[in-house]
Amino acid sequence: MDLSGEYQILKDAIKEYGTVNSDGRSSCAYGILFDKTANTLEALNGTLRAAKRQKKVAFDAEILMMPNDKDVQVVLLEIE
């Protein structure tokens, strides 16, 4: 499964709407990602799970669900 386009949208959203942590990694709350990518990512959870399996992002849950996980931080693992 090629998720490069979806991953790029996810990566751009984390950088645009998130913050940079002290370790230089960008992170964004799941609730913000959910709201901001609703029109561009049809399956945010699928993209997040695939990116997590590929060690491109990290978050502290198996699957994220709104509204319970809206404050969970999704961390972009690459540093730019």
Protein Blocks (a to p, Z undefined) as FASTA:
>chain_A
ZZklmmmmmmmmmmmmmccdfkopacddfklmmmmmmmmmmblmlmmmmmmmnopaccdd
fbdcdfklmmpccddfbdZZ
